[in-house]
Amino acid sequence: MSIAVAMITVDTTDPIPLATWWSEQIGGHIVAENEGYFVVVAPRGTGPALAFQKVDDPTPGKNRMHLDLTTEDLAAEVARLLAAGATKVADREMPGFAWVTLADPDGNQFCVSGAHPAPDA
């Protein structure tokens, strides 16, 4: 038996603007709006879809699960995301690896890093 990640769903009070923002950031496109209740964004290439589900009261506080995104040019991508409406939470670093924690327009945190270090052999 096996399972695969098909979709990552985010609760929000206003799904369409948040789905639109994310579709622009990942180069995807909205494939279903479901009258603004459940909006699905298909990624560019492979990977799970992102969905944005309308709820009256999203869970308060820091999200317990977040997206980890990678890019070839960390500084340029962070600058682009900030210009698009993300906010910087913190610069992070460990030996040989750096990443930036950001928040989307709804305050959902996510991380962006350069290439991940190779796992220990």
Phi and psi restraints in degrees (range 20) as a CNS / XPLOR table:
assign (resid 1 and name C) (resid 2 and name N)
       (resid 2 and name CA) (resid 2 and name C) 1.0 -148.5 20.0 2
assign (resid 2 and name N) (resid 2 and name CA)
       (resid 2 and name C) (resid 3 and name N) 1.0 158.6 20.0 2
assign (resid 2 and name C) (resid 3 and name N)
       (resid 3 and name CA) (resid 3 and name C) 1.0 -130.5 20.0 2
assign (resid 3 and name N) (resid 3 and name CA)
       (resid 3 and name C) (resid 4 and name N) 1.0 161.1 20.0 2
assign (resid 3 and name C) (resid 4 and name N)
       (resid 4 and name CA) (resid 4 and name C) 1.0 -136.4 20.0 2
assign (resid 4 and name N) (resid 4 and name CA)
       (resid 4 and name C) (resid 5 and name N) 1.0 149.4 20.0 2
assign (resid 4 and name C) (resid 5 and name N)
       (resid 5 and name CA) (resid 5 and name C) 1.0 -76.1 20.0 2
assign (resid 5 and name N) (resid 5 and name CA)
       (resid 5 and name C) (resid 6 and name N) 1.0 119.9 20.0 2
assign (resid 5 and name C) (resid 6 and name N)
       (resid 6 and name CA) (resid 6 and name C) 1.0 -102.3 20.0 2
assign (resid 6 and name N) (resid 6 and name CA)
       (resid 6 and name C) (resid 7 and name N) 1.0 -33.9 20.0 2
assign (resid 6 and name C) (resid 7 and name N)
       (resid 7 and name CA) (resid 7 and name C) 1.0 -156.7 20.0 2
assign (resid 7 and name N) (resid 7 and name CA)
       (resid 7 and name C) (resid 8 and name N) 1.0 145.6 20.0 2
assign (resid 7 and name C) (resid 8 and name N)
       (resid 8 and name CA) (resid 8 and name C) 1.0 -114.4 20.0 2
assign (resid 8 and name N) (resid 8 and name CA)
       (resid 8 and name C) (resid 9 and name N) 1.0 123.6 20.0 2
assign (resid 8 and name C) (resid 9 and name N)
       (resid 9 and name CA) (resid 9 and name C) 1.0 -110.2 20.0 2
assign (resid 9 and name N) (resid 9 and name CA)
       (resid 9 and name C) (resid 10 and name N) 1.0 135.4 20.0 2
assign (resid 9 and name C) (resid 10 and name N)
       (resid 10 and name CA) (resid 10 and name C) 1.0 -116.6 20.0 2
assign (resid 10 and name N) (resid 10 and name CA)
       (resid 10 and name C) (resid 11 and name N) 1.0 130.3 20.0 2
assign (resid 10 and name C) (resid 11 and name N)
       (resid 11 and name CA) (resid 11 and name C) 1.0 -79.3 20.0 2
assign (resid 11 and name N) (resid 11 and name CA)
       (resid 11 and name C) (resid 12 and name N) 1.0 140.5 20.0 2
assign (resid 11 and name C) (resid 12 and name N)
       (resid 12 and name CA) (resid 12 and name C) 1.0 -157.5 20.0 2
assign (resid 12 and name N) (resid 12 and name CA)
       (resid 12 and name C) (resid 13 and name N) 1.0 156.4 20.0 2
assign (resid 12 and name C) (resid 13 and name N)
       (resid 13 and name CA) (resid 13 and name C) 1.0 -83.0 20.0 2
assign (resid 13 and name N) (resid 13 and name CA)
       (resid 13 and name C) (resid 14 and name N) 1.0 -14.8 20.0 2
assign (resid 13 and name C) (resid 14 and name N)
       (resid 14 and name CA) (resid 14 and name C) 1.0 -143.3 20.0 2
assign (resid 14 and name N) (resid 14 and name CA)
       (resid 14 and name C) (resid 15 and name N) 1.0 83.0 20.0 2
assign (resid 14 and name C) (resid 15 and name N)
       (resid 15 and name CA) (resid 15 and name C) 1.0 -63.3 20.0 2
assign (resid 15 and name N) (resid 15 and name CA)
       (resid 15 and name C) (resid 16 and name N) 1.0 -39.1 20.0 2
assign (resid 15 and name C) (resid 16 and name N)
       (resid 16 and name CA) (resid 16 and name C) 1.0 -63.6 20.0 2
assign (resid 16 and name N) (resid 16 and name CA)
       (resid 16 and name C) (resid 17 and name N) 1.0 -49.4 20.0 2
assign (resid 16 and name C) (resid 17 and name N)
       (resid 17 and name CA) (resid 17 and name C) 1.0 -63.1 20.0 2
assign (resid 17 and name N) (resid 17 and name CA)
       (resid 17 and name C) (resid 18 and name N) 1.0 -37.9 20.0 2
assign (resid 17 and name C) (resid 18 and name N)
       (resid 18 and name CA) (resid 18 and name C) 1.0 -69.9 20.0 2
assign (resid 18 and name N) (resid 18 and name CA)
       (resid 18 and name C) (resid 19 and name N) 1.0 -40.9 20.0 2
assign (resid 18 and name C) (resid 19 and name N)
       (resid 19 and name CA) (resid 19 and name C) 1.0 -63.3 20.0 2
assign (resid 19 and name N) (resid 19 and name CA)
       (resid 19 and name C) (resid 20 and name N) 1.0 -40.2 20.0 2
assign (resid 19 and name C) (resid 20 and name N)
       (resid 20 and name CA) (resid 20 and name C) 1.0 -62.5 20.0 2
assign (resid 20 and name N) (resid 20 and name CA)
       (resid 20 and name C) (resid 21 and name N) 1.0 -44.6 20.0 2
assign (resid 20 and name C) (resid 21 and name N)
       (resid 21 and name CA) (resid 21 and name C) 1.0 -58.8 20.0 2
assign (resid 21 and name N) (resid 21 and name CA)
       (resid 21 and name C) (resid 22 and name N) 1.0 -50.3 20.0 2
assign (resid 21 and name C) (resid 22 and name N)
       (resid 22 and name CA) (resid 22 and name C) 1.0 -64.9 20.0 2
assign (resid 22 and name N) (resid 22 and name CA)
       (resid 22 and name C) (resid 23 and name N) 1.0 -39.1 20.0 2
assign (resid 22 and name C) (resid 23 and name N)
       (resid 23 and name CA) (resid 23 and name C) 1.0 -62.2 20.0 2
assign (resid 23 and name N) (resid 23 and name CA)
       (resid 23 and name C) (resid 24 and name N) 1.0 -38.3 20.0 2
assign (resid 23 and name C) (resid 24 and name N)
       (resid 24 and name CA) (resid 24 and name C) 1.0 -67.2 20.0 2
assign (resid 24 and name N) (resid 24 and name CA)
       (resid 24 and name C) (resid 25 and name N) 1.0 -37.5 20.0 2
assign (resid 24 and name C) (resid 25 and name N)
       (resid 25 and name CA) (resid 25 and name C) 1.0 -72.8 20.0 2
assign (resid 25 and name N) (resid 25 and name CA)
       (resid 25 and name C) (resid 26 and name N) 1.0 -36.8 20.0 2
assign (resid 25 and name C) (resid 26 and name N)
       (resid 26 and name CA) (resid 26 and name C) 1.0 -98.0 20.0 2
assign (resid 26 and name N) (resid 26 and name CA)
       (resid 26 and name C) (resid 27 and name N) 1.0 2.0 20.0 2
assign (resid 26 and name C) (resid 27 and name N)
       (resid 27 and name CA) (resid 27 and name C) 1.0 70.8 20.0 2
assign (resid 27 and name N) (resid 27 and name CA)
       (resid 27 and name C) (resid 28 and name N) 1.0 25.0 20.0 2
assign (resid 27 and name C) (resid 28 and name N)
       (resid 28 and name CA) (resid 28 and name C) 1.0 -97.0 20.0 2
assign (resid 28 and name N) (resid 28 and name CA)
       (resid 28 and name C) (resid 29 and name N) 1.0 -163.9 20.0 2
assign (resid 28 and name C) (resid 29 and name N)
       (resid 29 and name CA) (resid 29 and name C) 1.0 -151.5 20.0 2
assign (resid 29 and name N) (resid 29 and name CA)
       (resid 29 and name C) (resid 30 and name N) 1.0 150.5 20.0 2
assign (resid 29 and name C) (resid 30 and name N)
       (resid 30 and name CA) (resid 30 and name C) 1.0 -73.1 20.0 2
assign (resid 30 and name N) (resid 30 and name CA)
       (resid 30 and name C) (resid 31 and name N) 1.0 126.7 20.0 2
assign (resid 30 and name C) (resid 31 and name N)
       (resid 31 and name CA) (resid 31 and name C) 1.0 -110.5 20.0 2
assign (resid 31 and name N) (resid 31 and name CA)
       (resid 31 and name C) (resid 32 and name N) 1.0 -14.8 20.0 2
assign (resid 31 and name C) (resid 32 and name N)
       (resid 32 and name CA) (resid 32 and name C) 1.0 -154.5 20.0 2
assign (resid 32 and name N) (resid 32 and name CA)
       (resid 32 and name C) (resid 33 and name N) 1.0 135.2 20.0 2
assign (resid 32 and name C) (resid 33 and name N)
       (resid 33 and name CA) (resid 33 and name C) 1.0 -110.6 20.0 2
assign (resid 33 and name N) (resid 33 and name CA)
       (resid 33 and name C) (resid 34 and name N) 1.0 -23.8 20.0 2
assign (resid 33 and name C) (resid 34 and name N)
       (resid 34 and name CA) (resid 34 and name C) 1.0 44.3 20.0 2
assign (resid 34 and name N) (resid 34 and name CA)
       (resid 34 and name C) (resid 35 and name N) 1.0 50.1 20.0 2
assign (resid 34 and name C) (resid 35 and name N)
       (resid 35 and name CA) (resid 35 and name C) 1.0 55.8 20.0 2
assign (resid 35 and name N) (resid 35 and name CA)
       (resid 35 and name C) (resid 36 and name N) 1.0 32.5 20.0 2
assign (resid 35 and name C) (resid 36 and name N)
       (resid 36 and name CA) (resid 36 and name C) 1.0 78.7 20.0 2
assign (resid 36 and name N) (resid 36 and name CA)
       (resid 36 and name C) (resid 37 and name N) 1.0 3.6 20.0 2
assign (resid 36 and name C) (resid 37 and name N)
       (resid 37 and name CA) (resid 37 and name C) 1.0 -88.9 20.0 2
assign (resid 37 and name N) (resid 37 and name CA)
       (resid 37 and name C) (resid 38 and name N) 1.0 -42.4 20.0 2
assign (resid 37 and name C) (resid 38 and name N)
       (resid 38 and name CA) (resid 38 and name C) 1.0 -139.8 20.0 2
assign (resid 38 and name N) (resid 38 and name CA)
       (resid 38 and name C) (resid 39 and name N) 1.0 105.3 20.0 2
assign (resid 38 and name C) (resid 39 and name N)
       (resid 39 and name CA) (resid 39 and name C) 1.0 -108.1 20.0 2
assign (resid 39 and name N) (resid 39 and name CA)
       (resid 39 and name C) (resid 40 and name N) 1.0 128.7 20.0 2
assign (resid 39 and name C) (resid 40 and name N)
       (resid 40 and name CA) (resid 40 and name C) 1.0 -111.7 20.0 2
assign (resid 40 and name N) (resid 40 and name CA)
       (resid 40 and name C) (resid 41 and name N) 1.0 132.2 20.0 2
assign (resid 40 and name C) (resid 41 and name N)
       (resid 41 and name CA) (resid 41 and name C) 1.0 -112.7 20.0 2
assign (resid 41 and name N) (resid 41 and name CA)
       (resid 41 and name C) (resid 42 and name N) 1.0 121.0 20.0 2
assign (resid 41 and name C) (resid 42 and name N)
       (resid 42 and name CA) (resid 42 and name C) 1.0 -84.3 20.0 2
assign (resid 42 and name N) (resid 42 and name CA)
       (resid 42 and name C) (resid 43 and name N) 1.0 135.0 20.0 2
assign (resid 42 and name C) (resid 43 and name N)
       (resid 43 and name CA) (resid 43 and name C) 1.0 -75.4 20.0 2
assign (resid 43 and name N) (resid 43 and name CA)
       (resid 43 and name C) (resid 44 and name N) 1.0 162.2 20.0 2
assign (resid 43 and name C) (resid 44 and name N)
       (resid 44 and name CA) (resid 44 and name C) 1.0 -77.0 20.0 2
assign (resid 44 and name N) (resid 44 and name CA)
       (resid 44 and name C) (resid 45 and name N) 1.0 130.4 20.0 2
assign (resid 44 and name C) (resid 45 and name N)
       (resid 45 and name CA) (resid 45 and name C) 1.0 78.4 20.0 2
assign (resid 45 and name N) (resid 45 and name CA)
       (resid 45 and name C) (resid 46 and name N) 1.0 -141.0 20.0 2
assign (resid 45 and name C) (resid 46 and name N)
       (resid 46 and name CA) (resid 46 and name C) 1.0 -100.8 20.0 2
assign (resid 46 and name N) (resid 46 and name CA)
       (resid 46 and name C) (resid 47 and name N) 1.0 167.8 20.0 2
assign (resid 46 and name C) (resid 47 and name N)
       (resid 47 and name CA) (resid 47 and name C) 1.0 124.0 20.0 2
assign (resid 47 and name N) (resid 47 and name CA)
       (resid 47 and name C) (resid 48 and name N) 1.0 169.8 20.0 2
assign (resid 47 and name C) (resid 48 and name N)
       (resid 48 and name CA) (resid 48 and name C) 1.0 -71.4 20.0 2
assign (resid 48 and name N) (resid 48 and name CA)
       (resid 48 and name C) (resid 49 and name N) 1.0 153.0 20.0 2
assign (resid 48 and name C) (resid 49 and name N)
       (resid 49 and name CA) (resid 49 and name C) 1.0 -74.4 20.0 2
assign (resid 49 and name N) (resid 49 and name CA)
       (resid 49 and name C) (resid 50 and name N) 1.0 158.8 20.0 2
assign (resid 49 and name C) (resid 50 and name N)
       (resid 50 and name CA) (resid 50 and name C) 1.0 -108.4 20.0 2
assign (resid 50 and name N) (resid 50 and name CA)
       (resid 50 and name C) (resid 51 and name N) 1.0 137.3 20.0 2
assign (resid 50 and name C) (resid 51 and name N)
       (resid 51 and name CA) (resid 51 and name C) 1.0 -126.9 20.0 2
assign (resid 51 and name N) (resid 51 and name CA)
       (resid 51 and name C) (resid 52 and name N) 1.0 151.0 20.0 2
assign (resid 51 and name C) (resid 52 and name N)
       (resid 52 and name CA) (resid 52 and name C) 1.0 -129.7 20.0 2
assign (resid 52 and name N) (resid 52 and name CA)
       (resid 52 and name C) (resid 53 and name N) 1.0 114.0 20.0 2
assign (resid 52 and name C) (resid 53 and name N)
       (resid 53 and name CA) (resid 53 and name C) 1.0 -107.4 20.0 2
assign (resid 53 and name N) (resid 53 and name CA)
       (resid 53 and name C) (resid 54 and name N) 1.0 129.3 20.0 2
assign (resid 53 and name C) (resid 54 and name N)
       (resid 54 and name CA) (resid 54 and name C) 1.0 -72.8 20.0 2
assign (resid 54 and name N) (resid 54 and name CA)
       (resid 54 and name C) (resid 55 and name N) 1.0 125.8 20.0 2
assign (resid 54 and name C) (resid 55 and name N)
       (resid 55 and name CA) (resid 55 and name C) 1.0 -132.7 20.0 2
assign (resid 55 and name N) (resid 55 and name CA)
       (resid 55 and name C) (resid 56 and name N) 1.0 152.3 20.0 2
assign (resid 55 and name C) (resid 56 and name N)
       (resid 56 and name CA) (resid 56 and name C) 1.0 -71.9 20.0 2
assign (resid 56 and name N) (resid 56 and name CA)
       (resid 56 and name C) (resid 57 and name N) 1.0 -32.8 20.0 2
assign (resid 56 and name C) (resid 57 and name N)
       (resid 57 and name CA) (resid 57 and name C) 1.0 -145.7 20.0 2
assign (resid 57 and name N) (resid 57 and name CA)
       (resid 57 and name C) (resid 58 and name N) 1.0 90.0 20.0 2
assign (resid 57 and name C) (resid 58 and name N)
       (resid 58 and name CA) (resid 58 and name C) 1.0 -59.2 20.0 2
assign (resid 58 and name N) (resid 58 and name CA)
       (resid 58 and name C) (resid 59 and name N) 1.0 151.1 20.0 2
assign (resid 58 and name C) (resid 59 and name N)
       (resid 59 and name CA) (resid 59 and name C) 1.0 -58.3 20.0 2
assign (resid 59 and name N) (resid 59 and name CA)
       (resid 59 and name C) (resid 60 and name N) 1.0 127.5 20.0 2
assign (resid 59 and name C) (resid 60 and name N)
       (resid 60 and name CA) (resid 60 and name C) 1.0 -75.3 20.0 2
assign (resid 60 and name N) (resid 60 and name CA)
       (resid 60 and name C) (resid 61 and name N) 1.0 162.7 20.0 2
assign (resid 60 and name C) (resid 61 and name N)
       (resid 61 and name CA) (resid 61 and name C) 1.0 90.7 20.0 2
assign (resid 61 and name N) (resid 61 and name CA)
       (resid 61 and name C) (resid 62 and name N) 1.0 -176.1 20.0 2
assign (resid 61 and name C) (resid 62 and name N)
       (resid 62 and name CA) (resid 62 and name C) 1.0 -66.2 20.0 2
assign (resid 62 and name N) (resid 62 and name CA)
       (resid 62 and name C) (resid 63 and name N) 1.0 135.3 20.0 2
assign (resid 62 and name C) (resid 63 and name N)
       (resid 63 and name CA) (resid 63 and name C) 1.0 -65.6 20.0 2
assign (resid 63 and name N) (resid 63 and name CA)
       (resid 63 and name C) (resid 64 and name N) 1.0 142.8 20.0 2
assign (resid 63 and name C) (resid 64 and name N)
       (resid 64 and name CA) (resid 64 and name C) 1.0 -84.0 20.0 2
assign (resid 64 and name N) (resid 64 and name CA)
       (resid 64 and name C) (resid 65 and name N) 1.0 -19.9 20.0 2
assign (resid 64 and name C) (resid 65 and name N)
       (resid 65 and name CA) (resid 65 and name C) 1.0 -126.5 20.0 2
assign (resid 65 and name N) (resid 65 and name CA)
       (resid 65 and name C) (resid 66 and name N) 1.0 143.6 20.0 2
assign (resid 65 and name C) (resid 66 and name N)
       (resid 66 and name CA) (resid 66 and name C) 1.0 -143.9 20.0 2
assign (resid 66 and name N) (resid 66 and name CA)
       (resid 66 and name C) (resid 67 and name N) 1.0 164.1 20.0 2
assign (resid 66 and name C) (resid 67 and name N)
       (resid 67 and name CA) (resid 67 and name C) 1.0 -84.7 20.0 2
assign (resid 67 and name N) (resid 67 and name CA)
       (resid 67 and name C) (resid 68 and name N) 1.0 139.0 20.0 2
assign (resid 67 and name C) (resid 68 and name N)
       (resid 68 and name CA) (resid 68 and name C) 1.0 -111.8 20.0 2
assign (resid 68 and name N) (resid 68 and name CA)
       (resid 68 and name C) (resid 69 and name N) 1.0 115.9 20.0 2
assign (resid 68 and name C) (resid 69 and name N)
       (resid 69 and name CA) (resid 69 and name C) 1.0 -111.3 20.0 2
assign (resid 69 and name N) (resid 69 and name CA)
       (resid 69 and name C) (resid 70 and name N) 1.0 148.7 20.0 2
assign (resid 69 and name C) (resid 70 and name N)
       (resid 70 and name CA) (resid 70 and name C) 1.0 -121.4 20.0 2
assign (resid 70 and name N) (resid 70 and name CA)
       (resid 70 and name C) (resid 71 and name N) 1.0 156.5 20.0 2
assign (resid 70 and name C) (resid 71 and name N)
       (resid 71 and name CA) (resid 71 and name C) 1.0 -151.3 20.0 2
assign (resid 71 and name N) (resid 71 and name CA)
       (resid 71 and name C) (resid 72 and name N) 1.0 158.7 20.0 2
assign (resid 71 and name C) (resid 72 and name N)
       (resid 72 and name CA) (resid 72 and name C) 1.0 -75.7 20.0 2
assign (resid 72 and name N) (resid 72 and name CA)
       (resid 72 and name C) (resid 73 and name N) 1.0 -30.0 20.0 2
assign (resid 72 and name C) (resid 73 and name N)
       (resid 73 and name CA) (resid 73 and name C) 1.0 -128.9 20.0 2
assign (resid 73 and name N) (resid 73 and name CA)
       (resid 73 and name C) (resid 74 and name N) 1.0 92.5 20.0 2
assign (resid 73 and name C) (resid 74 and name N)
       (resid 74 and name CA) (resid 74 and name C) 1.0 -59.1 20.0 2
assign (resid 74 and name N) (resid 74 and name CA)
       (resid 74 and name C) (resid 75 and name N) 1.0 -49.3 20.0 2
assign (resid 74 and name C) (resid 75 and name N)
       (resid 75 and name CA) (resid 75 and name C) 1.0 -60.6 20.0 2
assign (resid 75 and name N) (resid 75 and name CA)
       (resid 75 and name C) (resid 76 and name N) 1.0 -44.8 20.0 2
assign (resid 75 and name C) (resid 76 and name N)
       (resid 76 and name CA) (resid 76 and name C) 1.0 -66.5 20.0 2
assign (resid 76 and name N) (resid 76 and name CA)
       (resid 76 and name C) (resid 77 and name N) 1.0 -40.6 20.0 2
assign (resid 76 and name C) (resid 77 and name N)
       (resid 77 and name CA) (resid 77 and name C) 1.0 -68.4 20.0 2
assign (resid 77 and name N) (resid 77 and name CA)
       (resid 77 and name C) (resid 78 and name N) 1.0 -40.5 20.0 2
assign (resid 77 and name C) (resid 78 and name N)
       (resid 78 and name CA) (resid 78 and name C) 1.0 -63.0 20.0 2
assign (resid 78 and name N) (resid 78 and name CA)
       (resid 78 and name C) (resid 79 and name N) 1.0 -43.6 20.0 2
assign (resid 78 and name C) (resid 79 and name N)
       (resid 79 and name CA) (resid 79 and name C) 1.0 -60.0 20.0 2
assign (resid 79 and name N) (resid 79 and name CA)
       (resid 79 and name C) (resid 80 and name N) 1.0 -41.9 20.0 2
assign (resid 79 and name C) (resid 80 and name N)
       (resid 80 and name CA) (resid 80 and name C) 1.0 -64.2 20.0 2
assign (resid 80 and name N) (resid 80 and name CA)
       (resid 80 and name C) (resid 81 and name N) 1.0 -44.5 20.0 2
assign (resid 80 and name C) (resid 81 and name N)
       (resid 81 and name CA) (resid 81 and name C) 1.0 -64.6 20.0 2
assign (resid 81 and name N) (resid 81 and name CA)
       (resid 81 and name C) (resid 82 and name N) 1.0 -40.5 20.0 2
assign (resid 81 and name C) (resid 82 and name N)
       (resid 82 and name CA) (resid 82 and name C) 1.0 -63.0 20.0 2
assign (resid 82 and name N) (resid 82 and name CA)
       (resid 82 and name C) (resid 83 and name N) 1.0 -42.8 20.0 2
assign (resid 82 and name C) (resid 83 and name N)
       (resid 83 and name CA) (resid 83 and name C) 1.0 -64.3 20.0 2
assign (resid 83 and name N) (resid 83 and name CA)
       (resid 83 and name C) (resid 84 and name N) 1.0 -27.5 20.0 2
assign (resid 83 and name C) (resid 84 and name N)
       (resid 84 and name CA) (resid 84 and name C) 1.0 -84.7 20.0 2
assign (resid 84 and name N) (resid 84 and name CA)
       (resid 84 and name C) (resid 85 and name N) 1.0 -4.8 20.0 2
assign (resid 84 and name C) (resid 85 and name N)
       (resid 85 and name CA) (resid 85 and name C) 1.0 119.1 20.0 2
assign (resid 85 and name N) (resid 85 and name CA)
       (resid 85 and name C) (resid 86 and name N) 1.0 -0.9 20.0 2
assign (resid 85 and name C) (resid 86 and name N)
       (resid 86 and name CA) (resid 86 and name C) 1.0 -72.8 20.0 2
assign (resid 86 and name N) (resid 86 and name CA)
       (resid 86 and name C) (resid 87 and name N) 1.0 161.1 20.0 2
assign (resid 86 and name C) (resid 87 and name N)
       (resid 87 and name CA) (resid 87 and name C) 1.0 -121.7 20.0 2
assign (resid 87 and name N) (resid 87 and name CA)
       (resid 87 and name C) (resid 88 and name N) 1.0 145.8 20.0 2
assign (resid 87 and name C) (resid 88 and name N)
       (resid 88 and name CA) (resid 88 and name C) 1.0 -82.8 20.0 2
assign (resid 88 and name N) (resid 88 and name CA)
       (resid 88 and name C) (resid 89 and name N) 1.0 131.5 20.0 2
assign (resid 88 and name C) (resid 89 and name N)
       (resid 89 and name CA) (resid 89 and name C) 1.0 -96.0 20.0 2
assign (resid 89 and name N) (resid 89 and name CA)
       (resid 89 and name C) (resid 90 and name N) 1.0 -49.4 20.0 2
assign (resid 89 and name C) (resid 90 and name N)
       (resid 90 and name CA) (resid 90 and name C) 1.0 -169.5 20.0 2
assign (resid 90 and name N) (resid 90 and name CA)
       (resid 90 and name C) (resid 91 and name N) 1.0 150.1 20.0 2
assign (resid 90 and name C) (resid 91 and name N)
       (resid 91 and name CA) (resid 91 and name C) 1.0 -87.7 20.0 2
assign (resid 91 and name N) (resid 91 and name CA)
       (resid 91 and name C) (resid 92 and name N) 1.0 137.3 20.0 2
assign (resid 91 and name C) (resid 92 and name N)
       (resid 92 and name CA) (resid 92 and name C) 1.0 -127.3 20.0 2
assign (resid 92 and name N) (resid 92 and name CA)
       (resid 92 and name C) (resid 93 and name N) 1.0 152.6 20.0 2
assign (resid 92 and name C) (resid 93 and name N)
       (resid 93 and name CA) (resid 93 and name C) 1.0 -159.2 20.0 2
assign (resid 93 and name N) (resid 93 and name CA)
       (resid 93 and name C) (resid 94 and name N) 1.0 145.1 20.0 2
assign (resid 93 and name C) (resid 94 and name N)
       (resid 94 and name CA) (resid 94 and name C) 1.0 -138.9 20.0 2
assign (resid 94 and name N) (resid 94 and name CA)
       (resid 94 and name C) (resid 95 and name N) 1.0 165.3 20.0 2
assign (resid 94 and name C) (resid 95 and name N)
       (resid 95 and name CA) (resid 95 and name C) 1.0 -51.1 20.0 2
assign (resid 95 and name N) (resid 95 and name CA)
       (resid 95 and name C) (resid 96 and name N) 1.0 119.2 20.0 2
assign (resid 95 and name C) (resid 96 and name N)
       (resid 96 and name CA) (resid 96 and name C) 1.0 79.8 20.0 2
assign (resid 96 and name N) (resid 96 and name CA)
       (resid 96 and name C) (resid 97 and name N) 1.0 7.2 20.0 2
assign (resid 96 and name C) (resid 97 and name N)
       (resid 97 and name CA) (resid 97 and name C) 1.0 -153.4 20.0 2
assign (resid 97 and name N) (resid 97 and name CA)
       (resid 97 and name C) (resid 98 and name N) 1.0 133.4 20.0 2
assign (resid 97 and name C) (resid 98 and name N)
       (resid 98 and name CA) (resid 98 and name C) 1.0 -132.4 20.0 2
assign (resid 98 and name N) (resid 98 and name CA)
       (resid 98 and name C) (resid 99 and name N) 1.0 149.7 20.0 2
assign (resid 98 and name C) (resid 99 and name N)
       (resid 99 and name CA) (resid 99 and name C) 1.0 -153.6 20.0 2
assign (resid 99 and name N) (resid 99 and name CA)
       (resid 99 and name C) (resid 100 and name N) 1.0 167.1 20.0 2
assign (resid 99 and name C) (resid 100 and name N)
       (resid 100 and name CA) (resid 100 and name C) 1.0 -126.1 20.0 2
assign (resid 100 and name N) (resid 100 and name CA)
       (resid 100 and name C) (resid 101 and name N) 1.0 132.4 20.0 2
assign (resid 100 and name C) (resid 101 and name N)
       (resid 101 and name CA) (resid 101 and name C) 1.0 -94.7 20.0 2
assign (resid 101 and name N) (resid 101 and name CA)
       (resid 101 and name C) (resid 102 and name N) 1.0 126.8 20.0 2
assign (resid 101 and name C) (resid 102 and name N)
       (resid 102 and name CA) (resid 102 and name C) 1.0 -122.8 20.0 2
assign (resid 102 and name N) (resid 102 and name CA)
       (resid 102 and name C) (resid 103 and name N) 1.0 172.1 20.0 2
assign (resid 102 and name C) (resid 103 and name N)
       (resid 103 and name CA) (resid 103 and name C) 1.0 -130.0 20.0 2
assign (resid 103 and name N) (resid 103 and name CA)
       (resid 103 and name C) (resid 104 and name N) 1.0 140.4 20.0 2
assign (resid 103 and name C) (resid 104 and name N)
       (resid 104 and name CA) (resid 104 and name C) 1.0 -76.3 20.0 2
assign (resid 104 and name N) (resid 104 and name CA)
       (resid 104 and name C) (resid 105 and name N) 1.0 178.3 20.0 2
assign (resid 104 and name C) (resid 105 and name N)
       (resid 105 and name CA) (resid 105 and name C) 1.0 -59.3 20.0 2
assign (resid 105 and name N) (resid 105 and name CA)
       (resid 105 and name C) (resid 106 and name N) 1.0 -19.8 20.0 2
assign (resid 105 and name C) (resid 106 and name N)
       (resid 106 and name CA) (resid 106 and name C) 1.0 -91.1 20.0 2
assign (resid 106 and name N) (resid 106 and name CA)
       (resid 106 and name C) (resid 107 and name N) 1.0 -3.7 20.0 2
assign (resid 106 and name C) (resid 107 and name N)
       (resid 107 and name CA) (resid 107 and name C) 1.0 93.5 20.0 2
assign (resid 107 and name N) (resid 107 and name CA)
       (resid 107 and name C) (resid 108 and name N) 1.0 3.8 20.0 2
assign (resid 107 and name C) (resid 108 and name N)
       (resid 108 and name CA) (resid 108 and name C) 1.0 -73.4 20.0 2
assign (resid 108 and name N) (resid 108 and name CA)
       (resid 108 and name C) (resid 109 and name N) 1.0 123.8 20.0 2
assign (resid 108 and name C) (resid 109 and name N)
       (resid 109 and name CA) (resid 109 and name C) 1.0 -79.6 20.0 2
assign (resid 109 and name N) (resid 109 and name CA)
       (resid 109 and name C) (resid 110 and name N) 1.0 147.1 20.0 2
assign (resid 109 and name C) (resid 110 and name N)
       (resid 110 and name CA) (resid 110 and name C) 1.0 -150.9 20.0 2
assign (resid 110 and name N) (resid 110 and name CA)
       (resid 110 and name C) (resid 111 and name N) 1.0 160.1 20.0 2
assign (resid 110 and name C) (resid 111 and name N)
       (resid 111 and name CA) (resid 111 and name C) 1.0 -116.6 20.0 2
assign (resid 111 and name N) (resid 111 and name CA)
       (resid 111 and name C) (resid 112 and name N) 1.0 146.8 20.0 2
assign (resid 111 and name C) (resid 112 and name N)
       (resid 112 and name CA) (resid 112 and name C) 1.0 -127.8 20.0 2
assign (resid 112 and name N) (resid 112 and name CA)
       (resid 112 and name C) (resid 113 and name N) 1.0 130.8 20.0 2
assign (resid 112 and name C) (resid 113 and name N)
       (resid 113 and name CA) (resid 113 and name C) 1.0 -133.2 20.0 2
assign (resid 113 and name N) (resid 113 and name CA)
       (resid 113 and name C) (resid 114 and name N) 1.0 166.8 20.0 2
assign (resid 113 and name C) (resid 114 and name N)
       (resid 114 and name CA) (resid 114 and name C) 1.0 -77.0 20.0 2
assign (resid 114 and name N) (resid 114 and name CA)
       (resid 114 and name C) (resid 115 and name N) 1.0 -163.2 20.0 2
assign (resid 114 and name C) (resid 115 and name N)
       (resid 115 and name CA) (resid 115 and name C) 1.0 -57.8 20.0 2
assign (resid 115 and name N) (resid 115 and name CA)
       (resid 115 and name C) (resid 116 and name N) 1.0 136.3 20.0 2
assign (resid 115 and name C) (resid 116 and name N)
       (resid 116 and name CA) (resid 116 and name C) 1.0 -70.6 20.0 2
assign (resid 116 and name N) (resid 116 and name CA)
       (resid 116 and name C) (resid 117 and name N) 1.0 144.5 20.0 2
assign (resid 116 and name C) (resid 117 and name N)
       (resid 117 and name CA) (resid 117 and name C) 1.0 -66.5 20.0 2
assign (resid 117 and name N) (resid 117 and name CA)
       (resid 117 and name C) (resid 118 and name N) 1.0 152.0 20.0 2
assign (resid 117 and name C) (resid 118 and name N)
       (resid 118 and name CA) (resid 118 and name C) 1.0 -66.9 20.0 2
assign (resid 118 and name N) (resid 118 and name CA)
       (resid 118 and name C) (resid 119 and name N) 1.0 140.0 20.0 2
assign (resid 118 and name C) (resid 119 and name N)
       (resid 119 and name CA) (resid 119 and name C) 1.0 -65.7 20.0 2
assign (resid 119 and name N) (resid 119 and name CA)
       (resid 119 and name C) (resid 120 and name N) 1.0 151.6 20.0 2
assign (resid 119 and name C) (resid 120 and name N)
       (resid 120 and name CA) (resid 120 and name C) 1.0 -61.2 20.0 2
assign (resid 120 and name N) (resid 120 and name CA)
       (resid 120 and name C) (resid 121 and name N) 1.0 139.6 20.0 2
